[in-house]
Amino acid sequence: MLILACVAILGGLAVFQDSQLYFPDRPPLASVVAEARREGLVPWPDAAGYRGLLAEPKAPVRGTLLLFHGNAGHAGQRGWYAGMLNRQGVRVVLAEYPGYGPRAGKLGEASLVADAAQTLDLVRRQFPGPLIVAGESLGAAVAAAAAREADADALLLITPWDTLKNVAGHHYPWLPVGWLLRDRYDSVGNLAGYRGRVAVVVAERDSIVPAEFGRALFATLPEPKRLWTIPAADHNDWWGRVDDAWWLTVTRFLLGSQESQP
């Protein structure tokens, strides 16, 4: 009976994990679009086929950045990326996941990664020129997996992990997380064959994805690569500790010789 009880508990934890990994907000499309337009963003590729939000820079376009957000909220809550990057002449597409915001769909690694690869392909076809695929936290893992499936010139991985198993083991050391996890999000494995430029950004005092996991991922990557550590930053406040000069340095590295000329 004890063994059966343990099996039942572990099985319940496996089923329960989606609610611990995914925290979507589900506002209606009209609300998302109205708020986005107030911030200078438009639905992409359009409202009927909504997959995210688009922000075009006023300056000559140096390249495009496709962002996959973290595990909470929805894409419309990341409008500040557009403000920062548009000033650098970078077009921004804020991708939305299935099951987040107004988008229907199933949560889970297979669903998110397959959809991300489709989004990446659409962006590539619509916007010729240099393409940076970026992700924050969970989104960094999605970006890494999508880059394996589709074409990306460069990757920007913000507060990433090496593997979800290692982060889960850090937070739940008493659980056999290797047995329980359905979603693996193994960024080390997914980037094993990637040869583009990679920038890794870690928050020095990250309490959710400790910086050690981002550094471990960085150590496995080939050149060209760069690591930025944001001093005194936690997981969700790093962006308030960087400025336009920092973003210019990062985008110059990522765009490199591929940078579009006006």
Residue, then its C-alpha position, 0 to 999 in steps of 0.5 A: m500500500l505504501i508503494l502504491a501511495c508513493v506512486a500515486i503521489l509521484g504521478g499526481l506531481a507529474v500531472f501537476q507540473d504544468s501549473q508550476l511551469y506555465f502561468p498564462d494570462r488570457p485576456p481577450l484579443a480586443s483588450v490586447v490589441a487596444e492596449a498594444r496600440r496605445e504603446g505603439l504596437v500592432p497585432w502580428p501578422d494581423a488581428a485575425g491570425y494573431r501570433g504576437l505584436l510588432a513594433e517598427p523602429k522610426a530609425p533605419v532598420r538594422g535587423t529584427l528581434l523575435l522575442f519569446h517571453g517568460n512563463a508568466g503573463h502574455a506577450g503584450q506585457r513585454g512592450w518595454y522591449a520594443g521601446m528599448l530596441n526600437r531606439q536601436g533601430v531594431r524591429v521587434v516581434l513579441a511572439e505569443y505562445p499557444g494557450y497564452g493571451p488570446r491564442a488557443g492551444k495546448l501548453g507544453e514543450a512540444s506545442l510551444v516549440a513547434d509553434a515557435a518554429q512556425t513563428l520564426d519561419l514566418v518572421r524570416r519570410q516577412f522580414p528579410g535581413p538579420l534575425i536575432v531570436a531572443g528569449e527570457s527564462l522559459g522563453a530562452a529554452v523555447a528560443a534555443a529549441a526553435a533555433r534548432e528547427a529553423d534558421a536564426d542568425a543569432l540568439l539572445l538568451i536572457t536568464p536562461w537555464d542549461t536544463l529544466k531538470n537542473v533548475a527543478g532539482h535546485h528548487y525541489p532537491w527532495l524530488p526525483v525530478g528526472w523521473l517526473l518532468r514531462d517537459r525537458y527543455d534541454s538547452v544544452g542539447n538543443l544548441a549542440g549544433y548551433r553555430g551562430r552568435v549567442a549572447v547569454v545574460v544572467a542576473e547576478r542575484d537571480s532567485i528563480v533561475p540562479a546565474e550558475f545555470g546560465r553560466a553552465l549553458f554558456a560554457t557549453l557554447p562555441e564561439p562567437k559568444r558573449l556573457w553579460t552579468i547584470p550586477a545586483a539584479d534578480h530574475n524579474d528586475w534585470w531590465g531596469r538595470v540596463d540602459d540604451a548603451w548596454w542594448l547597443t553593445v549587445t545588438r552590435f555583437l549579435l548583428g555583427s557583420q550581418e547588420s543591415q545597411p540603411 
